[in-house]
């Protein structure tokens, strides 16, 4: 979330009134902040404390130009995993349809050649 906000660890540590080393330990999972610090972090990101602590956090997409104007919450990681699986299944089905259509095209081309050769024999 910090990176999606384009904040450095130094900026985040400053917002939380703590040392950069102390904040980086939180990010690395080397230390667990107490509830007041977690509330402060949630406030900085404008999220609910439960959302911040959830294993099923939302995923943020950032626009290519690097600003936050294109930042959108698209859903929890579970929802995204489900959506990816659904898209893979759809893609597999569409690939099967494409293969069937390719076979149909080959058959039609063969039929067309056969019809041309029959027409040539008649003339």
N, C-alpha and C positions, 0 to 999 in steps of 0.2 A: 504494500500500500504506500509505503514511503517512496519507493522508486516511481510508482505510477503518478505520484504527486510531484515528481521531479525535485525531491528534497534530498540533500546529501545527509549523511549520518551526522555531520556537524550541525546542520540546520535543525535536524530533528532533536538532537541532544540539547541544543539551545532552547527550542520550544518547550522542552520538558525540564529545563533547569537542571541538567545533569551533565556529567562529563561524556565526551565522545566514547571513551573506553567503556564506561558504564552502559551507555546505550548500545554499543556494538555487541556487548555480552548478551543483552536481551535478544537482539536479532539472531545471534548465533545459537541461542538456546542454552547458554552457559549459566544464566541466572534467570530466575523467575521474579518478575516485578510484583510488588504488593498491590492490593486492590486500588489504593489511591492513585498509583502510577498508571495502572491499567485504565482507570477512568480518564486520566489525563490524556493518555494515548488515544483512547476512543474519541474523546472530545476533539483532538487535533484532526482526526480523520473524519469527523462528523458521522460516526457510526455508533450503534448501540454497543454497550459493553459485552453483551452476550454474543453479538455478531463477531466482535473482535476475538473473543475467546473460542468461538465455534470451530470445530474440526472441519465443518462444511462451509468454509468462507466463500464469499462471492469472488468471482474472477473479474478482473478489470482489463478492458482492452484499451490500448492507447493508440491514438491516431499516429500515422507515420511522421507527421511533422513535429512530433515531440511536445506539443502543448496539451493541456488538459481539456481543451474544448471538445475533443473527440473521445473522451474517456466515458465509457458506458459500463454499467454493471450488467452482465448478461446472464447471471444465474450462479447457483452453487456448483461446486465441482461434481457432485453427483448428477445434477441435471445435465451438465456439459458432457460427462462421460456417457450418459444415456443418449444424448443427442448425437454424439460422435458415432456410437454404435448403430443408431438408426440411419445416419447418413451413409455409413459403410455398407449397411444392408441394402439401402436404396441404390447405391452405386453398383454393387454387385448385381442387383436385379437389372439395372439399366445396361450393364455390360453384357449380360445374357441376352437381352433383347437386341442389342447391336449385333451380336454374333449371329443370331437367328436372321436378322435382316440382311446381313452380309451373305449368308447362305441362300436366302431368297433371291437376292440380286444375281448371284452366280447362276442359279437355276433359270432365272428369267433371261439372262444373257445367252445361256445355252439354248433355250427355246427360241430366242430371236435368231440366233445363228442357224438353227435347224430350219426355221421357217424361211429364212433367206435362201438356204440351199435348196429347199423344195421349190421355191418360186423360180430359181435359176434353172432347175431341171425342167420345169414346165415350159419355159420360153425357148 
